[in-house]
Amino acid sequence: MYELVIKSSFSAAHHLRNYHGKCEKLHGHNYDVEVYVQGNKLDKTGMLIDFTILKSILEKTLSGYDHKYLNELKDFRGKNPTAENIAYLISQKVRKKLPEQIPMDIGIKVCIWESSRTGACYYAV
């Protein structure tokens, strides 16, 4: 199996609802994002997916979160903007934006880092 990875980042504020602790208060993070794409088939050029295409998809996705108050976004109505939920939503948005020629059986893993020591990943198969 082949696996590609790209990295990016965004900055945003949030607070956690129904949570008792310091994260219930408004605060922000400089999130680091890793997107992994896994698959068994390469295209005719010998690529799983072109890095340029994947980077463009991720940048467009993250622009919707960058320098925003996540709790106010449509994506987080009724759901907490936790690292787990952010990873899930980014994985779904990336998958939807993949070009038609990319097989839909590829795996996508998104890891969100709130700090250098804490993060969460979501695997979308």
Long-range contacts (C-beta under 8 A, 24 or more apart in sequence): 1-38, 1-39, 1-40, 2-38, 2-39, 2-40, 2-42, 2-48, 3-36, 3-37, 3-38, 3-48, 4-36, 4-37, 4-38, 4-48, 4-49, 4-51, 4-54, 5-34, 5-35, 5-36, 5-37, 6-34, 6-35, 6-51, 6-54, 6-55, 6-58, 7-32, 7-33, 7-34, 7-35, 8-32, 8-33, 8-35, 8-55, 8-58, 8-59, 8-62, 9-33, 9-62, 10-62, 10-65, 10-66, 10-67, 11-66, 11-67, 12-65, 12-66, 12-67, 12-68, 12-69, 12-70, 12-81, 13-68, 13-69, 13-70, 14-69, 14-70, 14-71, 14-76, 14-81, 15-71, 16-80, 16-81, 16-82, 17-71, 17-80, 18-80, 19-80, 26-69, 29-114, 29-115, 31-65, 31-86, 31-112, 31-113, 31-114, 32-112, 32-113, 32-119, 33-58, 33-62, 33-90, 33-110, 33-111, 33-112, 33-113, 34-109, 34-110, 34-111, 34-113, 35-90, 35-91, 35-94, 35-108, 35-109, 35-110, 36-107, 36-108, 36-109, 36-110, 36-111, 37-106, 37-107, 37-108, 38-106, 38-107, 38-108, 38-109, 39-103, 39-105, 39-106, 39-107, 41-103, 43-101, 48-106, 49-98, 49-102, 49-106, 53-99, 54-94, 57-94, 57-97, 57-98, 58-90, 58-94, 60-97, 61-90, 61-93, 61-94, 61-97, 62-90, 82-120, 83-112, 83-113, 83-114, 83-118, 83-119, 83-120, 84-120, 84-122, 86-112, 86-120, 87-111, 87-112, 87-120, 87-121, 87-122, 88-122, 88-124, 90-122, 91-122, 91-123, 91-124, 92-124, 95-124
